[in-house]
Amino acid sequence: MNKGLLVVISGPSGAGKGTIYSKVIERTGMQRSVSVTTRKPRPGEEEGVNYFFRTEEQYQQMIANGEFLETAEVYHNYYGTPKAPVFENLQNGYDVLFEVDVHGARSIKKKYPEAVAIFVMPPDFETLGARLRGRGTESEQSLKLRLGAAKRELAKYEMFDYIVFNDDIGQAVQDVLDIVNAEKRKIKNNIEAIKALLGQND
Amino acid sequence: MNKGLLVVISGPSGAGKGTIYSKVIERTGMQRSVSVTTRKPRPGEEEGVNYFFRTEEQYQQMIANGEFLETAEVYHNYYGTPKAPVFENLQNGYDVLFEVDVHGARSIKKKYPEAVAIFVMPPDFETLGARLRGRGTESEQSLKLRLGAAKRELAKYEMFDYIVFNDDIGQAVQDVLDIVNAEKRKIKNNIEAIKALLGQND
């Protein structure tokens, strides 16, 4: 059996990577990864479904044990992707899809170089600015910061394998689906099937 | 502007690469390459449309000048792919699609390593045998030879980038279209666009 693919969707805030992620999950049998967090469960959130909830002490121990593919601190809470369930899915032939920021994508690529990293980019920075402004939740100051960050993130394009321009959301989702299908057709992801064929009639 | 893609469809005789090639040309704006040949024009064939017709002496001179991406002799006639028009198309941003045997694919990869080489394979060798038998034109002896050749060709899988299993022709065509789209989304094929974006707002 061929191993599953680990696919990472990343890109600047406002590029639409969350929407693309949800639609790709919806249209494929790809697995989500469940994050570990130190923040308290909200009403209705279930252990192992929404998150694995851990104390900060437990979390620090997991970091020390090297149990994370990536980890980040956001507003005094930790969020991280545990390696074990992801690697188990991949070994069992399931594809896993991630949505992470550029920092997280770099960390995953470092720990699992076979990961397929896709950078989602708005058509241009003006469009990104307009979209962020359209949310109505950003001050001009924070908007400037976000645009600056977006540019610094795109400047790291060399660590990514693909770039998808999110001009039309339907096309962007299709581009990601095509990338996943193409990756599944790569020779290196079919060695076992090919060897079986060659052995089969020897 | 991004350079065009050179995509090579190859695989054993009977795998259906010719059908896939025609359908992909039909559904995309990809360019065919016009071959050079030493065989005589048939009624209705036009210079520069069906083939570039050359004498054997001219052809040998072209070989000596290194003008071919690949060249082969079939029943005492030569057939070859001239580099110049292909490279001109690629430079102008047009994608070019080839259908060649495994020998030709190797030659193209050697002269143009950026070429995307796709191996078209029937689901298994029994199916290939049944398809060849179904043509009704193959003796058992020639069928055996073809199956042996197919196996030796698949054994060269490492020179290819992708493998498409032609179980269902519609799906196989879609796989090739997805591969082409994914290749266009590769970072290395978007460097100029990315640099323009980064420069644009500097």
Interface residues (C-beta under 8 A of the other chain):
Chain A: I118 F119 M121 D124 F125 E126 K151 L154 A155 Y157 E158 F160 D161 Y162 I163 V164 D175 L177 D178 I179 N181 A182 E183 R185 K186 I187 N190 I191 I194 L197 L198 Q200 N201
Chain B: I118 F119 M121 D124 F125 E126 K151 L154 A155 Y157 E158 F160 D161 Y162 I163 V164 D175 L177 D178 I179 N181 A182 E183 R185 K186 I187 N190 I191 I194 L197 L198 Q200 N201
